[in-house]
Amino acid sequence: MNFSLNTRRRNIDTVITVRGEIDIAARRALRAEFLRALRPHEPHLLLEMSGVTFLDCAGLRPLLEARRWAGLRGGSLRLMAASAPVRRIITLTGLEDALPCEPPAVWEL
């Protein structure tokens, strides 16, 4: 697997920095990290994705699952500083409303 995850708390958000290639090989680890982050903390996930070099449809699934899980707990999932490959697949699949990408200037890390 050519990707890495780093999770930390920031105010009410759990910030997960995702780097590398997000594909079917990374799907299980990404899903497990999202579940781990949602269990003990507030259900607000902020994904920092500027370092993602590849994202395919299989990699989108855990993002959509995490969004649903967070929403069921009254929380949210937001993408911050998404790289060009992330923005591209989100646009191609028509998921801009479900997975909005916010610029880094919006968030103070």
Summary of the structure (lengths in Angstrom):
residues: 109
radius of gyration: 12.4
end to end distance: 26.7
largest distance: 34.0
contacts: 331
relative contact order: 0.18
helix: 39%
strand: 34%
